[in-house]
């Protein structure tokens, strides 16, 4: 006999959590299925939270090591990769405890195990102990996330080959690391290892880093990664991986051989759809395991939805959470009286960090949009000077005629926080979306947010 619910949510990451909590608050009886022993999904246990906690700890260590006040103590600082990982474990523990309370407080029934569709309105949950339970519902939300893409010809069982999941289990600090794939994850971990004084080879399959960003920002990132000792190798593709007991070699199609103590494979991700039994409900996935959805996040079966990484871009935790809430309202009410924003800020936690929203100079040029640029160099801000964070800039792109804000690109300390000020103005309509807001507003002094006033004045002065 199957236990009945209004909605079953598969996955407890940001998308699943957003859907579960809102459905419950809208009066629906909800069950959430999580394959891991604790809630939070890959975001909490293997992705966003551990990597950002690790990055923060490494940055603190790098700041300590390079600060003149502590030069005489650096020799006694014996902190390596395993010690740094323990700091992320503390954050994960707090996150899990908090999120578990969300489910209990909102009376969402939690099932831990592997979910598999056994019919259009039934799923079977295989528990760790071997037993299983069958659940039924009128609607389903698939929010199973994604995992690192693993090509079949790379031996991921070898101890010197890792990905963004298994690097969190690494028990030593390598001397040399080759990172294959220079997307967001590859660039973030290149910064992390470089700040730990590890020699890094960053192999990029494209002609420039993070090409979806503004060119000036990616140029700055390339410069600072190289300044930290990272060897950036563009336009290279791997042909094979050779592993030995003490090293791993990446063979490239150009003939290059790149040797290291560790290979970090960061070339793409794949949706977690294996074993879900989607073929039994006539739902197909693409070559990367992602589920095609329409603008309402419905799959080929109208009562089954997919949100977050498993549904494809933008594959951001923030966007996934919003998608889950959107789908919840759609299921509960039949319609939604709002639409999800198209301009989603990107946060990239390199060192220094990057954040952007809106169009780039390249896009505006291709679209023949008359625009002007406002810049604020962090080295000229009192707050940045006080904090010793003088690397970076805020770049504002705005329409020359209407003064409408078109793009915000930030590189440096607190970039992912700073971008939200401009995001709020970009979201306004008509005259409320104008760069003059920043020139007519009084900012606290000294602050990093003051960069908006400096950049706006710079841009307007260029038009005179």
Secondary structure, DSSP 8 states (H G I E B T S, - for coil): --EEEEEEEE--SHHHHHHHHHHHHTT--EEEEESSSSSSHHHHHTSHHHHHHHHHHHHHHHHHHH-GGGGGGGGG----HHHHHHHHHHHHHHHHHHHHHHHHHTT-EEEESEEEEEETTEEEEE-TTS-EEEEEEEEEEE---EEE---TTS-TTSTTEE-TTGGGG--S--SEEEEE--SHHHHHHHHHHHHTT-EEEEE-SSSSTTTTS-HHHHHHHHHHHHHTT-EEE-S--EEEEEE-SS-EEEEETTS-EEEESEEEE-S-EEES-TTS-GGGGT--B-TTS-B---TT-B-SSTTEEE-GGGG-TT--HHHHHHHHHHHHHHHHHSS-SS---S---EEE-SSS-EEEEE--HHHHHHTT--EEEEEEEGGG-HHHHHHT---EEEEEEEETTT--EEEEEEEETTHHHHHHHHHHHHTS-GGGS-THHHHSS---SS-STTHHHHHHHHHHHTT-
